[in-house]
């Protein structure tokens, strides 16, 4: 199986919605806009709508195998870093500093209780 780097995954993730939006010219050349309309707004709405449609209708199997593999790998990397860094002194200081501003405990952080608390 060929190795895929993160840059290729990101380029694919960006290229797919843009390609879907390319049903017409991305930025139509118009010289006059309708009264009260923003001429630069229509292309952005089309891209946003195409991206939203893709996000809503895409399934896991629509993604290329390499993209799925990198997505799983990235999620596992994130979990590993979150768990590994959760016991760092900086995180404990941030939690201690912000806890007076939080309400009653309703959920746990992705950290074990500190031995000093």
C-alpha positions in Angstrom: 0.0 0.0 0.0 1.5 3.4 -0.9 2.3 5.8 1.9 0.3 9.0 2.0 1.5 12.1 3.8 -0.7 14.6 5.7 -0.2 17.2 3.0 -1.8 14.9 0.4 -4.7 14.2 2.7 -5.3 17.9 3.3 -5.1 18.7 -0.4 -7.6 15.9 -1.1 -9.9 17.2 1.6 -9.9 20.6 0.1 -10.0 19.6 -3.5 -13.1 17.4 -3.3 -15.6 20.1 -2.2 -14.1 22.6 -4.6 -14.4 20.1 -7.5 -18.0 19.5 -6.5 -18.6 23.3 -6.6 -17.2 23.6 -10.1 -20.4 23.1 -11.9 -20.0 26.5 -13.5 -17.4 29.3 -13.4 -16.3 29.8 -9.8 -16.3 33.5 -10.2 -18.6 34.7 -13.0 -17.5 37.8 -14.8 -20.3 40.2 -14.3 -19.9 44.0 -14.7 -23.1 45.0 -12.9 -24.7 43.6 -9.8 -28.4 43.7 -9.1 -29.4 46.7 -7.0 -28.6 46.1 -3.4 -26.8 42.8 -4.1 -23.2 42.2 -3.3 -21.5 41.0 -6.5 -18.8 39.1 -4.7 -21.2 37.2 -2.4 -22.8 34.7 -4.9 -19.7 32.6 -5.6 -18.9 32.2 -1.9 -22.5 31.1 -1.2 -22.2 28.5 -4.0 -18.9 27.1 -2.6 -20.3 27.1 0.9 -23.5 25.4 -0.2 -21.5 22.7 -2.2 -19.2 22.1 0.8 -22.2 21.8 3.2 -23.9 19.4 0.7 -20.8 17.3 0.6 -20.4 17.2 4.4 -24.1 16.2 4.9 -24.3 13.6 2.1 -20.8 12.1 2.1 -20.4 8.7 3.7 -17.3 7.0 5.2 -17.0 4.8 2.0 -17.0 7.9 -0.2 -13.6 8.8 1.2 -10.5 7.3 -0.5 -8.9 4.5 1.5 -5.7 6.5 2.1 -7.8 9.4 3.5 -9.6 7.1 5.8 -6.4 5.6 7.0 -4.8 9.0 7.7 -8.0 10.1 9.5 -7.9 7.2 11.8 -4.1 7.7 12.4 -4.6 11.4 13.1 -7.4 10.7 15.6 -5.2 8.2 17.4 -2.3 10.6 17.4 -4.5 13.3 18.9 -5.7 10.9 21.7 -2.1 9.9 22.4 -1.0 13.5 22.7 -4.0 14.4 24.8 -3.4 11.6 27.2 0.3 12.1 27.3 0.1 15.9 27.9 -2.8 15.7 30.3 -0.5 15.2 33.3 1.8 18.2 32.3 2.2 20.9 34.9 0.9 23.5 32.5 -2.4 21.7 32.1 -2.8 21.3 35.8 -2.1 25.1 36.3 -4.7 26.0 33.6 -7.4 23.7 35.1 -6.7 25.2 38.6 -6.9 28.7 37.2 -10.1 28.2 35.3 -12.0 26.0 37.9 -13.3 29.0 39.9 -15.1 30.2 36.7 -16.7 26.9 35.9 -20.0 25.6 37.2 -20.7 22.4 38.9 -18.8 19.4 37.6 -21.0 17.7 35.0 -18.3 16.1 32.8 -14.8 14.9 33.3 -11.7 16.2 31.5 -9.5 13.8 29.6 -7.2 13.7 32.6 -7.0 11.7 35.7 -7.4 13.5 39.0 -4.2 15.1 40.1 -2.4 13.7 43.1 -2.1 17.2 44.5 -5.9 18.0 44.4 
